[in-house]
Every structure is written in C-alpha cells, then in structure tokens.
Amino acid sequence: MKNLKFKAIGTNRITKTLEDEVFESPHFAFSAKNLCFVDLKNNGKDYTFELKLIRFLNESVILDGFISMPDAKIGRISLKYLS
C-alpha cells in the first residue's frame, strides 16, 4: 500500500507535540509474524513507527505503538488510518 495517511489521536507526555498531526507513509506493510517498522513523514521530518497493535473499531482502524522522533526521543502514539 502506498502513500497512506494517519492522524495522531493518542499521545503521551513525550509525543504530545504530535497530537492531531497527520503523517504520510510512502509505503506501508505489516506482517503478523514479524516486527513492523513504518517510515512516516510529517512537515518534512522523518519518523519511524514501531507497530505493536492494530485495533478495528466502528469503521476505524487504530494503530498503537512507539514513534521515534527526529530529536531522538521515543514515545507511545496511537494513529488513526485516514486513507
């Protein structure tokens, strides 16, 4: 899947600045058997998202995991699949 968009809907203290931000993924694929790391982009910055859980809720898909930020901080985040 290419050029997918995700919105940050849940953050913690470390990732609070990312709340409501929309991220794009130039490519997205995951496997139930392997760890999944996803490259994300937002406002010209690169992030790495480690997918830990996928939830299907009332016509929404929520991805929960950890995000590595450009300033070397790592925190929890929940992303809502937009398209």
C-alpha positions, 0 to 999 in steps of 0.5 A: 500500500502506498502513500497512506495517511494517519492522524495522531489521536493518542499521545503521551507526555513525550509525543504530545507535540504530535497530537492531531498531526497527520503523517504520510507513509510512502509505503506501508506493510505489516506482517503478523509474524514479524516486527513492523517498522513504518517510515512516516513523514510529517512537515518534512521530518522523518519518523519511524513507527514501531507497530505493536497493535492494530485495533478495528473499531466502528469503521476505524482502524487504530494503530498503537505503538512507539514513534521515534522522533527526529530529536531522538526521543521515543514515545507511545502514539496511537494513529488513526488510518485516514486513507 
